Amino acid sequence: MYQNQQNTGNNNSSNNSGSVVVPEAKQALNNMKFEIANELGINLKQGYNGDMPSRQAGYIGGYMVKRLIEQAERAMSGSQK
């Protein structure tokens, strides 16, 4: 069923992992990444962090997703925090 679908490039989802859909949000996401790394006690430096263990990078990314979902749920419900 899914094998016959082709990516025509006309949809909003892409296979570009790490791409920013809203360029204006890039700095806010970067700030969130450093804030979460600090909360988790992970030393994240500006620039290249390829030497970081994947477990630590996963923790940061996972908490970013969790926080973004919480923010979206609050926005949809109309409540502010």
C-alpha positions as CSV (number, residue, x, y, z in Angstrom):
1,M,0.0,0.0,0.0
2,Y,2.7,2.5,1.0
3,Q,5.2,1.4,-1.6
4,N,3.4,3.1,-4.4
5,Q,3.4,6.5,-2.9
6,Q,6.0,8.9,-4.2
7,N,7.3,12.0,-2.5
8,T,6.5,14.7,-5.0
9,G,7.9,17.4,-2.7
10,N,4.6,19.1,-2.4
11,N,3.9,18.1,1.2
12,N,5.2,19.8,4.3
13,S,6.9,16.8,5.7
14,S,10.4,15.9,4.5
15,N,13.1,13.4,5.1
16,N,15.6,16.1,6.1
17,S,16.3,15.2,9.7
18,G,17.2,18.3,11.7
19,S,15.7,20.8,9.2
20,V,13.9,23.7,10.6
21,V,10.4,24.2,9.1
22,V,10.0,27.7,10.5
23,P,13.4,29.5,10.1
24,E,12.3,32.2,12.6
25,A,12.2,29.5,15.3
26,K,15.8,28.3,14.8
27,Q,17.2,30.5,17.6
28,A,14.5,29.7,20.0
29,L,15.1,26.0,19.4
30,N,18.8,26.4,19.9
31,N,18.2,28.3,23.2
32,M,15.9,25.5,24.3
33,K,18.5,22.9,23.5
34,F,21.1,24.6,25.6
35,E,18.7,25.3,28.5
36,I,17.6,21.6,28.6
37,A,21.2,20.4,28.4
38,N,22.0,22.6,31.3
39,E,19.0,21.3,33.3
40,L,20.2,17.8,32.6
41,G,23.8,18.6,33.6
42,I,25.1,17.8,30.1
43,N,28.0,20.0,28.9
44,L,26.9,21.2,25.5
45,K,29.3,23.5,23.7
46,Q,28.7,26.0,20.9
47,G,29.3,24.4,17.5
48,Y,30.3,20.8,16.9
49,N,29.1,18.3,19.5
50,G,29.7,15.1,17.5
51,D,31.9,13.7,20.2
52,M,28.9,13.6,22.6
53,P,27.6,10.2,23.4
54,S,24.4,9.4,21.6
55,R,22.6,8.7,24.9
56,Q,23.2,12.3,26.0
57,A,22.1,13.7,22.7
58,G,19.0,11.6,22.8
59,Y,18.2,12.8,26.3
60,I,18.4,16.4,25.1
61,G,16.3,15.8,22.0
62,G,13.8,13.7,23.9
63,Y,13.2,16.5,26.5
64,M,13.0,19.1,23.7
65,V,10.2,17.1,22.1
66,K,8.5,16.6,25.4
67,R,8.6,20.3,26.1
68,L,7.4,21.3,22.6
69,I,4.4,18.9,23.0
70,E,3.6,20.4,26.3
71,Q,3.7,23.9,24.8
72,A,1.5,22.9,21.9
73,E,-1.0,21.3,24.2
74,R,-1.2,24.4,26.4
75,A,-1.6,26.6,23.3
76,M,-4.4,24.4,22.0
77,S,-6.2,24.4,25.4
78,G,-5.8,28.2,25.7
79,S,-4.0,28.0,29.0
80,Q,-0.8,29.9,29.6
81,K,2.1,29.1,31.9
